[in-house]
Amino acid sequence: MCRNIHTLHNFEPAATSDEVHAAALQYVRKIAGTTKPSKANEEAFNRAVHDIAHATQHLLADLVTTAPPKNREEEAAKARERAIKSGRYAVA
């Protein structure tokens, strides 16, 4: 599940609210051990996703770096290359 959580800091353009929400959702799913909560747990689950996304937005806004921003396309290409080399994905 957590393979979908990616680094969100120091990218140009900056991480979107959707990306932050998706990372928070994956985190809560992993911690809760479920991808879809029961009706009894749905409110707590959704509140946790909201709170974690909110805290993540603050974290990203407060982090400071002297490194130049990373390019999303270049980083995605590097990740694909690593995945192919590791044998996780076949070359199409």
PEFENZI-V131151 format. One record per helix or strand of 3 or more residues. SS is the DSSP state (H for helix, E for strand). FROM is the first residue (numbers start at 1). TO is the last residue. If there is no record, write none. Layout:
SS:FROM:TO  SS:FROM:TO
This chain:
H:2:4  H:17:32  H:39:62  H:72:86
